[in-house]
């Protein structure tokens, strides 16, 4: 009986937190719209290549962008990006396994007040490396991108369905080493089709400029046509 009571209270608390987050996310969504800022939420496991992808965008000068960087500790990734000339704001979450809309609001305000978002085409939110918690928290982004690296295996889509259900774009990264792992693109396509057939799939390697070009072109298309995620959190 006591266990059921605790479960109910935990559920009520979690729902209250999510509801508060959703309200803030909707407020952010209106701000982005007013500022004509296209916001992309990047999610993946640690080490899947989120920061590397952003570095490649900067190296190839596809478009102008800023980054809100989320990690439990250290500012290493934001420093990597800043060395590439990217405006990057670091959020260290401590023991929190995801970013929340209130954190993004503070980061956005800091970037905006320091005029670091002027003449910016995109704002990327590099979420904390985790295939579970970030999927439940709306950050007001226009679209969600989920990265999956070939060393992680092709079974992750079915193991972590919630994350891939909210993905507008799925990037299979580190494709240049795919042959060294038990990884099947056909399995990926089949599993994506089961979970989220409307998502767009790209296979990418930072050694293959053509694959990077295709992603950049599609993101520009999304911004130009104001593509907005319809997924429910």
BALUM-227958 format. One line per field, with one value per atom (N, C-alpha, C): residue number from 1; residue in three letters; atom name; x, y, z. Coordinates in steps of 0.05 Angstrom, whole numbers. Layout:
residues N
nr = NUM,...
rest = ALA,...
atom = CA,...
px = X,...
py = Y,...
pz = Z,...
END
This chain:
residues 233
nr = 1,1,1,2,2,2,3,3,3,4,4,4,5,5,5,6,6,6,7,7,7,8,8,8,9,9,9,10,10,10,11,11,11,12,12,12,13,13,13,14,14,14,15,15,15,16,16,16,17,17,17,18,18,18,19,19,19,20,20,20,21,21,21,22,22,22,23,23,23,24,24,24,25,25,25,26,26,26,27,27,27,28,28,28,29,29,29,30,30,30,31,31,31,32,32,32,33,33,33,34,34,34,35,35,35,36,36,36,37,37,37,38,38,38,39,39,39,40,40,40,41,41,41,42,42,42,43,43,43,44,44,44,45,45,45,46,46,46,47,47,47,48,48,48,49,49,49,50,50,50,51,51,51,52,52,52,53,53,53,54,54,54,55,55,55,56,56,56,57,57,57,58,58,58,59,59,59,60,60,60,61,61,61,62,62,62,63,63,63,64,64,64,65,65,65,66,66,66,67,67,67,68,68,68,69,69,69,70,70,70,71,71,71,72,72,72,73,73,73,74,74,74,75,75,75,76,76,76,77,77,77,78,78,78,79,79,79,80,80,80,81,81,81,82,82,82,83,83,83,84,84,84,85,85,85,86,86,86,87,87,87,88,88,88,89,89,89,90,90,90,91,91,91,92,92,92,93,93,93,94,94,94,95,95,95,96,96,96,97,97,97,98,98,98,99,99,99,100,100,100,101,101,101,102,102,102,103,103,103,104,104,104,105,105,105,106,106,106,107,107,107,108,108,108,109,109,109,110,110,110,111,111,111,112,112,112,113,113,113,114,114,114,115,115,115,116,116,116,117,117,117,118,118,118,119,119,119,120,120,120,121,121,121,122,122,122,123,123,123,124,124,124,125,125,125,126,126,126,127,127,127,128,128,128,129,129,129,130,130,130,131,131,131,132,132,132,133,133,133,134,134,134,135,135,135,136,136,136,137,137,137,138,138,138,139,139,139,140,140,140,141,141,141,142,142,142,143,143,143,144,144,144,145,145,145,146,146,146,147,147,147,148,148,148,149,149,149,150,150,150,151,151,151,152,152,152,153,153,153,154,154,154,155,155,155,156,156,156,157,157,157,158,158,158,159,159,159,160,160,160,161,161,161,162,162,162,163,163,163,164,164,164,165,165,165,166,166,166,167,167,167,168,168,168,169,169,169,170,170,170,171,171,171,172,172,172,173,173,173,174,174,174,175,175,175,176,176,176,177,177,177,178,178,178,179,179,179,180,180,180,181,181,181,182,182,182,183,183,183,184,184,184,185,185,185,186,186,186,187,187,187,188,188,188,189,189,189,190,190,190,191,191,191,192,192,192,193,193,193,194,194,194,195,195,195,196,196,196,197,197,197,198,198,198,199,199,199,200,200,200,201,201,201,202,202,202,203,203,203,204,204,204,205,205,205,206,206,206,207,207,207,208,208,208,209,209,209,210,210,210,211,211,211,212,212,212,213,213,213,214,214,214,215,215,215,216,216,216,217,217,217,218,218,218,219,219,219,220,220,220,221,221,221,222,222,222,223,223,223,224,224,224,225,225,225,226,226,226,227,227,227,228,228,228,229,229,229,230,230,230,231,231,231,232,232,232,233,233,233
rest = UNK,UNK,UNK,UNK,UNK,UNK,UNK,UNK,UNK,UNK,UNK,UNK,UNK,UNK,UNK,UNK,UNK,UNK,UNK,UNK,UNK,UNK,UNK,UNK,UNK,UNK,UNK,UNK,UNK,UNK,UNK,UNK,UNK,UNK,UNK,UNK,UNK,UNK,UNK,UNK,UNK,UNK,UNK,UNK,UNK,UNK,UNK,UNK,UNK,UNK,UNK,UNK,UNK,UNK,UNK,UNK,UNK,UNK,UNK,UNK,UNK,UNK,UNK,UNK,UNK,UNK,UNK,UNK,UNK,UNK,UNK,UNK,UNK,UNK,UNK,UNK,UNK,UNK,UNK,UNK,UNK,UNK,UNK,UNK,UNK,UNK,UNK,UNK,UNK,UNK,UNK,UNK,UNK,UNK,UNK,UNK,UNK,UNK,UNK,UNK,UNK,UNK,UNK,UNK,UNK,UNK,UNK,UNK,UNK,UNK,UNK,UNK,UNK,UNK,UNK,UNK,UNK,UNK,UNK,UNK,UNK,UNK,UNK,UNK,UNK,UNK,UNK,UNK,UNK,UNK,UNK,UNK,UNK,UNK,UNK,UNK,UNK,UNK,UNK,UNK,UNK,UNK,UNK,UNK,UNK,UNK,UNK,UNK,UNK,UNK,UNK,UNK,UNK,UNK,UNK,UNK,UNK,UNK,UNK,UNK,UNK,UNK,UNK,UNK,UNK,UNK,UNK,UNK,UNK,UNK,UNK,UNK,UNK,UNK,UNK,UNK,UNK,UNK,UNK,UNK,UNK,UNK,UNK,UNK,UNK,UNK,UNK,UNK,UNK,UNK,UNK,UNK,UNK,UNK,UNK,UNK,UNK,UNK,UNK,UNK,UNK,UNK,UNK,UNK,UNK,UNK,UNK,UNK,UNK,UNK,UNK,UNK,UNK,UNK,UNK,UNK,UNK,UNK,UNK,UNK,UNK,UNK,UNK,UNK,UNK,UNK,UNK,UNK,UNK,UNK,UNK,UNK,UNK,UNK,UNK,UNK,UNK,UNK,UNK,UNK,UNK,UNK,UNK,UNK,UNK,UNK,UNK,UNK,UNK,UNK,UNK,UNK,UNK,UNK,UNK,UNK,UNK,UNK,UNK,UNK,UNK,UNK,UNK,UNK,UNK,UNK,UNK,UNK,UNK,UNK,UNK,UNK,UNK,UNK,UNK,UNK,UNK,UNK,UNK,UNK,UNK,UNK,UNK,UNK,UNK,UNK,UNK,UNK,UNK,UNK,UNK,UNK,UNK,UNK,UNK,UNK,UNK,UNK,UNK,UNK,UNK,UNK,UNK,UNK,UNK,UNK,UNK,UNK,UNK,UNK,UNK,UNK,UNK,UNK,UNK,UNK,UNK,UNK,UNK,UNK,UNK,UNK,UNK,UNK,UNK,UNK,UNK,UNK,UNK,UNK,UNK,UNK,UNK,UNK,UNK,UNK,UNK,UNK,UNK,UNK,UNK,UNK,UNK,UNK,UNK,UNK,UNK,UNK,UNK,UNK,UNK,UNK,UNK,UNK,UNK,UNK,UNK,UNK,UNK,UNK,UNK,UNK,UNK,UNK,UNK,UNK,UNK,UNK,UNK,UNK,UNK,UNK,UNK,UNK,UNK,UNK,UNK,UNK,UNK,UNK,UNK,UNK,UNK,UNK,UNK,UNK,UNK,UNK,UNK,UNK,UNK,UNK,UNK,UNK,UNK,UNK,UNK,UNK,UNK,UNK,UNK,UNK,UNK,UNK,UNK,UNK,UNK,UNK,UNK,UNK,UNK,UNK,UNK,UNK,UNK,UNK,UNK,UNK,UNK,UNK,UNK,UNK,UNK,UNK,UNK,UNK,UNK,UNK,UNK,UNK,UNK,UNK,UNK,UNK,UNK,UNK,UNK,UNK,UNK,UNK,UNK,UNK,UNK,UNK,UNK,UNK,UNK,UNK,UNK,UNK,UNK,UNK,UNK,UNK,UNK,UNK,UNK,UNK,UNK,UNK,UNK,UNK,UNK,UNK,UNK,UNK,UNK,UNK,UNK,UNK,UNK,UNK,UNK,UNK,UNK,UNK,UNK,UNK,UNK,UNK,UNK,UNK,UNK,UNK,UNK,UNK,UNK,UNK,UNK,UNK,UNK,UNK,UNK,UNK,UNK,UNK,UNK,UNK,UNK,UNK,UNK,UNK,UNK,UNK,UNK,UNK,UNK,UNK,UNK,UNK,UNK,UNK,UNK,UNK,UNK,UNK,UNK,UNK,UNK,UNK,UNK,UNK,UNK,UNK,UNK,UNK,UNK,UNK,UNK,UNK,UNK,UNK,UNK,UNK,UNK,UNK,UNK,UNK,UNK,UNK,UNK,UNK,UNK,UNK,UNK,UNK,UNK,UNK,UNK,UNK,UNK,UNK,UNK,UNK,UNK,UNK,UNK,UNK,UNK,UNK,UNK,UNK,UNK,UNK,UNK,UNK,UNK,UNK,UNK,UNK,UNK,UNK,UNK,UNK,UNK,UNK,UNK,UNK,UNK,UNK,UNK,UNK,UNK,UNK,UNK,UNK,UNK,UNK,UNK,UNK,UNK,UNK,UNK,UNK,UNK,UNK,UNK,UNK,UNK,UNK,UNK,UNK,UNK,UNK,UNK,UNK,UNK,UNK,UNK,UNK,UNK,UNK,UNK,UNK,UNK,UNK,UNK,UNK,UNK,UNK,UNK,UNK,UNK,UNK,UNK,UNK,UNK,UNK,UNK,UNK,UNK,UNK,UNK,UNK,UNK,UNK,UNK,UNK,UNK,UNK,UNK,UNK,UNK,UNK,UNK,UNK,UNK,UNK,UNK,UNK,UNK,UNK,UNK,UNK,UNK,UNK,UNK,UNK,UNK,UNK,UNK,UNK,UNK,UNK,UNK,UNK,UNK,UNK,UNK,UNK,UNK,UNK,UNK,UNK,UNK,UNK,UNK,UNK,UNK,UNK,UNK,UNK,UNK,UNK,UNK,UNK,UNK,UNK,UNK,UNK,UNK,UNK,UNK,UNK,UNK,UNK,UNK,UNK,UNK
atom = N,CA,C,N,CA,C,N,CA,C,N,CA,C,N,CA,C,N,CA,C,N,CA,C,N,CA,C,N,CA,C,N,CA,C,N,CA,C,N,CA,C,N,CA,C,N,CA,C,N,CA,C,N,CA,C,N,CA,C,N,CA,C,N,CA,C,N,CA,C,N,CA,C,N,CA,C,N,CA,C,N,CA,C,N,CA,C,N,CA,C,N,CA,C,N,CA,C,N,CA,C,N,CA,C,N,CA,C,N,CA,C,N,CA,C,N,CA,C,N,CA,C,N,CA,C,N,CA,C,N,CA,C,N,CA,C,N,CA,C,N,CA,C,N,CA,C,N,CA,C,N,CA,C,N,CA,C,N,CA,C,N,CA,C,N,CA,C,N,CA,C,N,CA,C,N,CA,C,N,CA,C,N,CA,C,N,CA,C,N,CA,C,N,CA,C,N,CA,C,N,CA,C,N,CA,C,N,CA,C,N,CA,C,N,CA,C,N,CA,C,N,CA,C,N,CA,C,N,CA,C,N,CA,C,N,CA,C,N,CA,C,N,CA,C,N,CA,C,N,CA,C,N,CA,C,N,CA,C,N,CA,C,N,CA,C,N,CA,C,N,CA,C,N,CA,C,N,CA,C,N,CA,C,N,CA,C,N,CA,C,N,CA,C,N,CA,C,N,CA,C,N,CA,C,N,CA,C,N,CA,C,N,CA,C,N,CA,C,N,CA,C,N,CA,C,N,CA,C,N,CA,C,N,CA,C,N,CA,C,N,CA,C,N,CA,C,N,CA,C,N,CA,C,N,CA,C,N,CA,C,N,CA,C,N,CA,C,N,CA,C,N,CA,C,N,CA,C,N,CA,C,N,CA,C,N,CA,C,N,CA,C,N,CA,C,N,CA,C,N,CA,C,N,CA,C,N,CA,C,N,CA,C,N,CA,C,N,CA,C,N,CA,C,N,CA,C,N,CA,C,N,CA,C,N,CA,C,N,CA,C,N,CA,C,N,CA,C,N,CA,C,N,CA,C,N,CA,C,N,CA,C,N,CA,C,N,CA,C,N,CA,C,N,CA,C,N,CA,C,N,CA,C,N,CA,C,N,CA,C,N,CA,C,N,CA,C,N,CA,C,N,CA,C,N,CA,C,N,CA,C,N,CA,C,N,CA,C,N,CA,C,N,CA,C,N,CA,C,N,CA,C,N,CA,C,N,CA,C,N,CA,C,N,CA,C,N,CA,C,N,CA,C,N,CA,C,N,CA,C,N,CA,C,N,CA,C,N,CA,C,N,CA,C,N,CA,C,N,CA,C,N,CA,C,N,CA,C,N,CA,C,N,CA,C,N,CA,C,N,CA,C,N,CA,C,N,CA,C,N,CA,C,N,CA,C,N,CA,C,N,CA,C,N,CA,C,N,CA,C,N,CA,C,N,CA,C,N,CA,C,N,CA,C,N,CA,C,N,CA,C,N,CA,C,N,CA,C,N,CA,C,N,CA,C,N,CA,C,N,CA,C,N,CA,C,N,CA,C,N,CA,C,N,CA,C,N,CA,C,N,CA,C,N,CA,C,N,CA,C,N,CA,C,N,CA,C,N,CA,C,N,CA,C,N,CA,C,N,CA,C,N,CA,C,N,CA,C,N,CA,C,N,CA,C,N,CA,C,N,CA,C,N,CA,C,N,CA,C,N,CA,C,N,CA,C,N,CA,C,N,CA,C,N,CA,C,N,CA,C,N,CA,C,N,CA,C,N,CA,C,N,CA,C,N,CA,C,N,CA,C,N,CA,C,N,CA,C,N,CA,C,N,CA,C,N,CA,C,N,CA,C,N,CA,C
px = 17,0,17,38,56,71,79,93,76,50,32,29,28,25,50,74,99,100,92,91,73,50,31,42,55,66,89,106,128,117,95,83,72,59,47,69,91,113,125,130,142,124,98,79,79,82,82,107,130,155,153,143,140,121,99,79,92,107,121,141,155,174,161,138,123,114,105,97,120,143,167,176,174,182,165,139,121,128,136,144,169,188,212,206,187,180,170,154,144,167,186,209,225,231,246,232,206,190,192,189,191,218,239,266,275,257,264,289,290,313,304,319,312,329,315,329,327,350,352,363,349,357,372,398,415,416,409,409,423,436,449,462,474,491,517,532,558,576,591,610,600,575,564,572,582,592,577,563,548,566,586,605,621,629,644,628,602,585,584,581,580,606,628,654,656,646,646,629,606,589,605,620,636,659,673,695,686,663,654,637,632,618,592,576,550,530,531,513,523,512,521,504,516,501,515,499,509,501,513,507,503,483,480,489,510,523,516,506,499,517,528,544,541,545,544,566,590,613,632,649,669,658,675,667,683,692,710,698,672,660,655,646,642,668,690,716,725,719,725,711,686,670,680,686,696,722,739,764,758,734,726,711,710,697,667,657,628,621,600,590,577,588,579,575,552,545,544,559,561,541,526,509,521,528,537,514,504,480,485,511,516,508,487,478,452,444,420,427,412,419,406,396,383,382,377,371,341,334,306,302,277,270,279,278,286,316,332,361,366,351,354,346,325,317,339,353,375,398,404,426,420,395,386,388,379,379,408,426,454,466,460,469,457,431,416,426,430,438,466,483,510,512,489,486,501,502,517,499,473,455,448,462,457,468,452,460,465,451,454,431,437,416,404,421,411,422,406,415,413,436,437,438,421,423,435,460,473,466,447,437,457,453,469,469,492,494,478,456,437,415,409,387,360,359,334,321,331,318,313,332,326,301,293,270,244,244,219,216,237,237,237,215,212,228,245,261,252,229,219,232,248,263,244,253,237,237,261,263,283,281,299,316,342,360,372,370,382,405,428,451,455,462,469,494,515,541,542,556,558,569,588,598,576,555,534,516,516,499,473,462,438,412,415,392,381,395,388,361,352,326,304,305,284,288,313,319,310,313,307,286,263,243,234,231,221,238,264,283,279,276,274,246,226,199,196,213,212,232,247,267,255,261,253,275,299,322,338,346,364,390,412,438,454,461,479,508,522,549,571,595,619,615,602,597,622,644,669,681,672,682,660,638,616,624,642,649,663,672,686,667,641,621,598,584,560,537,537,518,506,479,465,448,453,435,407,405,378,362,376,362,354,371,364,340,339,316,290,292,269,259,278,270,259,271,260,232,228,201,180,188,170,164,184,182,172,184,179,184,165,170,172,164,165,192,209,236,253,271,290,316,326,351,374,397,422,444,462,486,509,525,545,572,593,620,633,649,662,685,690,710,697,671,656,641,653,641,613,609,584,561,567,547,540,560,556,541,547,532,502,496,467,452,466,453,449,471,469,448,446,426,398,394,368,360,380,374,366,380,373,345,338,311,290,297,278,273,295,292,276,283,270,240,233,205,191,205,195,183,199,192,192,170,168,160,173,167,139,126,98,97,120,121,112,99,90,111,116,135,121
py = -24,0,25,25,48,51,29,29,42,35,47,77,85,114,129,117,130,132,111,110,132,135,156,184,188,215,221,201,205,212,198,204,232,240,267,289,284,303,305,282,282,296,291,304,335,343,372,385,371,381,383,362,362,384,387,408,436,441,466,470,449,450,456,444,448,477,489,517,535,530,546,541,516,509,524,525,540,570,581,609,613,595,596,594,577,573,599,614,640,660,660,678,672,646,638,648,644,652,682,697,726,736,722,729,716,701,686,669,655,638,609,594,565,549,534,521,490,477,449,435,415,400,375,374,351,332,307,287,261,248,222,212,188,178,195,193,207,195,212,203,196,202,195,215,238,256,283,291,316,340,342,364,364,340,337,346,340,349,379,392,421,433,421,430,429,407,404,426,432,453,480,485,510,509,487,485,489,478,480,505,521,547,545,525,522,544,553,573,584,606,617,605,599,587,592,589,589,563,557,532,536,523,520,492,490,464,453,428,416,392,392,370,369,346,344,361,358,373,382,400,412,429,445,462,454,430,421,424,415,416,445,462,490,503,496,507,497,471,461,478,484,499,528,540,567,570,549,550,550,541,542,568,586,612,611,591,588,600,616,625,602,595,572,579,573,578,552,549,523,522,500,493,468,469,445,438,413,405,392,386,371,342,335,307,304,325,323,311,291,276,288,313,325,355,369,398,402,424,432,460,466,491,515,514,537,542,520,523,537,529,541,570,577,605,622,613,628,631,609,609,628,625,642,672,678,706,717,700,708,714,696,700,724,728,750,777,778,803,811,792,798,801,801,805,784,760,738,723,731,717,734,756,773,760,761,749,719,706,677,663,642,627,605,592,570,572,562,558,528,515,487,483,465,458,430,428,402,390,372,362,344,338,320,292,279,253,232,224,205,198,173,164,161,170,166,192,206,229,252,260,283,281,256,251,261,265,272,302,317,346,363,376,395,420,428,452,475,471,491,492,472,471,467,476,472,442,430,402,388,361,345,328,327,309,289,264,243,230,228,216,188,169,142,134,128,120,90,82,54,36,45,27,21,37,32,8,1,-22,-13,-30,-23,-30,-39,-47,-25,-2,19,32,32,44,30,3,-12,-13,-10,-10,16,38,65,79,67,77,106,114,141,162,159,178,180,157,158,164,162,170,200,215,245,256,239,248,257,281,289,281,280,271,251,229,210,209,214,213,188,172,149,159,162,174,153,163,145,122,129,109,98,113,104,80,74,50,29,32,13,-16,-20,-47,-62,-48,-62,-70,-64,-70,-85,-99,-114,-94,-79,-57,-57,-59,-61,-37,-22,0,-9,-33,-44,-48,-58,-61,-34,-14,13,23,21,30,16,-10,-26,-17,-14,-6,22,41,68,68,52,50,40,23,13,34,49,68,95,105,133,136,126,126,154,175,201,215,203,215,213,232,232,220,201,186,194,200,206,189,180,166,185,189,210,202,214,211,238,246,272,271,247,244,245,247,247,273,292,319,318,300,299,292,274,267,291,307,331,352,354,373,367,342,334,342,338,346,376,390,420,430,419,428,423,400,394,412,419,438,465,474,499,498,475,471,472,460,460,489,504,532,548,546,561,556,530,522,521,530,531,504,483,456,455,447,446,418,408,382,380,358,353,332,324,302,311,293,298,287,303,294,279
pz = 0,0,0,18,20,-6,-19,-44,-66,-67,-86,-82,-57,-50,-60,-55,-64,-95,-108,-137,-148,-135,-144,-140,-117,-111,-131,-136,-155,-183,-191,-217,-217,-196,-195,-196,-182,-182,-210,-222,-249,-270,-267,-286,-282,-257,-251,-262,-260,-271,-302,-314,-343,-353,-338,-346,-344,-323,-320,-343,-350,-372,-398,-403,-428,-431,-409,-410,-418,-406,-412,-441,-450,-478,-498,-492,-510,-511,-488,-487,-504,-502,-518,-548,-554,-582,-595,-579,-589,-592,-574,-575,-600,-605,-629,-654,-655,-678,-683,-661,-663,-673,-665,-673,-699,-711,-736,-733,-710,-703,-705,-721,-724,-705,-687,-665,-669,-665,-669,-644,-635,-611,-620,-613,-620,-596,-600,-579,-588,-569,-575,-550,-552,-531,-529,-507,-507,-528,-542,-561,-588,-594,-620,-642,-635,-655,-657,-636,-638,-641,-624,-626,-651,-660,-685,-708,-709,-730,-731,-708,-707,-717,-709,-719,-749,-761,-790,-803,-791,-802,-803,-781,-780,-800,-803,-821,-850,-857,-884,-890,-868,-871,-886,-878,-891,-884,-859,-849,-823,-813,-787,-765,-743,-721,-694,-673,-646,-632,-609,-596,-566,-556,-527,-521,-505,-500,-473,-472,-446,-439,-415,-405,-375,-363,-334,-321,-332,-321,-344,-339,-357,-379,-390,-413,-438,-439,-461,-488,-491,-517,-526,-508,-516,-524,-510,-517,-545,-551,-578,-599,-594,-613,-616,-593,-593,-609,-608,-623,-654,-661,-689,-696,-677,-682,-678,-664,-659,-632,-631,-606,-591,-568,-553,-524,-513,-485,-470,-449,-435,-412,-411,-388,-375,-350,-335,-316,-320,-305,-279,-273,-248,-250,-236,-237,-254,-267,-284,-311,-320,-344,-370,-368,-391,-388,-409,-407,-404,-392,-389,-401,-406,-419,-403,-377,-360,-364,-367,-371,-398,-418,-445,-445,-430,-428,-417,-396,-384,-404,-418,-437,-461,-470,-493,-485,-461,-451,-450,-441,-440,-467,-486,-514,-527,-522,-534,-523,-496,-484,-491,-498,-506,-537,-550,-579,-595,-585,-599,-617,-619,-637,-662,-664,-688,-713,-734,-760,-758,-740,-737,-751,-767,-781,-763,-747,-731,-702,-684,-657,-651,-647,-640,-610,-599,-571,-571,-561,-558,-531,-531,-505,-492,-466,-451,-465,-466,-479,-464,-475,-461,-481,-484,-502,-487,-462,-447,-440,-419,-407,-426,-444,-461,-478,-484,-501,-488,-462,-448,-443,-451,-444,-469,-474,-496,-490,-509,-506,-524,-537,-555,-582,-589,-614,-637,-661,-685,-693,-692,-698,-680,-679,-663,-682,-677,-691,-671,-677,-661,-676,-664,-676,-664,-681,-673,-687,-672,-685,-689,-710,-717,-695,-679,-657,-636,-635,-615,-622,-648,-656,-669,-686,-700,-685,-660,-644,-626,-626,-606,-612,-637,-643,-629,-629,-615,-585,-576,-547,-534,-549,-538,-556,-559,-578,-574,-549,-544,-557,-555,-567,-597,-610,-639,-648,-631,-637,-640,-626,-628,-648,-661,-680,-707,-715,-742,-762,-753,-769,-753,-765,-753,-769,-755,-768,-759,-778,-772,-776,-754,-755,-755,-762,-763,-783,-805,-825,-839,-837,-849,-835,-810,-796,-793,-808,-805,-811,-829,-837,-814,-794,-772,-749,-753,-732,-744,-727,-736,-738,-759,-762,-790,-791,-817,-822,-843,-851,-857,-868,-874,-849,-827,-802,-791,-794,-785,-799,-825,-841,-832,-828,-820,-793,-774,-747,-745,-760,-762,-773,-793,-805,-786,-767,-747,-726,-718,-696,-705,-727,-735,-765,-782,-811,-824,-810,-821,-817,-801,-796,-821,-824,-847,-838,-854,-847,-864,-851,-865,-854,-872,-864,-869,-848,-849,-838,-849,-839,-842,-822,-824,-845,-855,-876,-904,-905,-930,-932,-946,-948,-961,-980,-994,-974,-955,-935,-917,-911,-895,-910,-936,-953,-954,-955,-956,-931,-908,-883,-881,-888,-887,-906,-930,-949,-938,-925,-914,-891,-874,-852,-863,-884,-897,-908,-920,-931,-908,-885,-862,-852,-851,-842,-862,-887,-909,-910,-905,-907,-879,-859,-832,-823,-827,-818,-788,-776,-747,-738,-717,-706,-696,-702,-693,-671,-661,-642,-614,-600,-572,-553,-532,-511,-489
END
